[in-house]
């Protein structure tokens, strides 16, 4: 099942900025705060992913640990599907016959572990997905309205903090130094902005996301863009890790 927009773009960006300001720059602190907050979820897991690797970065409790481990071990589940489809996968009841047929190994095992509902949100910039956030509930029930809006903002905030870890000095997105730390990165950002017709801030996020997903240095990727060996208007429909 795919999520639909529940707030305006401006409100979504404001929520993301608030979460980063209140709980950044540490991704784990952000995750802890979200789980402890008013949103009706009981736990969370965060996995950094490429087409070949799934590395669990954060777990809130034993149930979320088992949910993440099951998906890594079995190769199926909402996290895997959200990463592949680049869309949220919202499962209000894993014990429903549909999901038991869809994930015949994962669904009953996750229910047995204590997760009755699971909501997988891709951590995505443009066409590049760097991982997935999994939220769970111990009982059945949909994630909707303001809870869904806050969860989507949380996933985007986690994405920005995760990517910011790879900046020199750990600058947070939106800081005055973000676009000036290296000349080659600055130049490449401008070129990506022109190629994709997006603002400079979005272009920089996509440049970082590509480098992160490809497990390459940001300078290296920027150098290829500046050297015209890599164009982002030709990579947006493909995975960086392929």
Secondary structure, 3 states (H helix, E strand, C coil): CCCCCCCCHHHHHHHHHHHHHHHCCCHHHHHHHHHHCCCCCCEEEEEEECCCCEEEEEECCHHHHHHHHHHHHHCCCHHHHHHHHCCCEEECCCCCHHHHHHCCCHHHHHHHHCCCEEEEEEEEECCEEEEEEEEEECCCCCCCHHHHHHHHHHHHHHHHHHHHCCCHHHCCCCCCCCCCCCHHHHHHHHHHHHHHCCCHHHHHHHHHHHHHHHCCCHHHHHHHHHCCCCCHHHCCCCCCCC
